[in-house]
Amino acid sequence: MDASDHAAPHYNDGNRAFLQSMMARGTLTLREAKPLLAAIFSLDSDSLVEADDVTEADLNSYISAAAEAISPFDYEIRTTQHQVTKERVWAFVNSVSDPLTQIATIRTTEETFYIKRFLDAMFVTFNTRRREVMSMNSFQALDLKKASRETFNEEGSQEQAVDKGLSADQVEDLLRSLAMEGWIARSQEGYFSLTPRALMELKSWLVETYNDISPENDEEWQPIKRCIACSEILTIGQRCVELNCNVRLHNICENSFWASRSGVKKCPKCKKPWDGKHYVGQKAVTTTEEYLKGKRRSGIAKKSRAVEPEPEEEEEQQEEEEGEEEEEKLETSAAASRRRRSRREAVTQMESDEE
């Protein structure tokens, strides 16, 4: 790809070096760009330029030039804020090709199948109306190494013949590779989630694959949702207390959002009180009594033990948890059915186009 042929007249070797570096990295932040641009500026001016002298305006200028140069090749540079740190991230992405098609060009067939199972687990199995985790721990990721019997029955014998699965070591190597390439991140608690780069690259695909976007379902709960404040896809943050309401809010957006509404903390859609204690992401698991109790039992948490509930209370809690698990299974089954229907429609459309 020679972007120079399509670049503006002022596009020079410094711009080329910047673009090549960004393509190699996949993503870039101002913190990472400062030493890179300082080195480019130092070569251009024959004098030392310190990294601290590089501004965000300098970075934006080089980003704009790079974006203009690559646009004829169906690439673009997208930007978003990190959902936890609020740090702005720029990513080099393919704006046309299907993300899984891109992945398949550099992965084995079994690795590609695993990545699809990984995404299905993240946005279907671990993303229900009652508990929107959209992440998984290492044990859950390893459990996906082989295609399930259910997958064979639903998707057909062809996938069963092709998808031989991965070994535990291969899964660990693949997850390590995806993390190094900037597609997934592992938290201190051991949960894997998609990075800003992955969300920018996959955002359209995620909505098309997992959401039921028919008009009659406009008000129903959807697996993929956007922040009410910034409109970016949200996988970490807060949710409305009403289970059927799709309003979500990033933690990094909440201060400015509530300030713009005179500090009145009510859901802008259903008007229920917003307590900020209903979570999206790993906190949907790590703040539950079940998880904390497990931490205490394992000795990881060194704090004093909480008072155990009375037998009657414990029995009621167990019944409630079993009811929630059953509801989550039903929701997961419904989501899987929608996904299969979407795939069948896509295959039918492809066959129709070929004819």
Secondary structure by P-SEA (a helix, b strand, c coil): ccccccccccccaaaaaaaaaaaaacccccccaaaaaaaaaaaaaccccccccccaaaaaaaaaaaaaaaccccbbbbbbccccccbbbbbbccccccaaaaaaacccaaaaaaaaaaaaaacccccccccccccccaaaaaaaccccaaaaaacccccccccccccaaaaaaaaaaaaaaccccccccbbbbbcaaaaaacaaaaaacccccccccccccccbbbbccccccccbbbbbccccccbbbbccaaaaaaaaacccccccccccccccccccccccccccaaaaaaaaaaccccccccccccaaaaaaaaaaaaaaaaaaaaaaaaaaaaaaaaaaaaaaaaaaaac
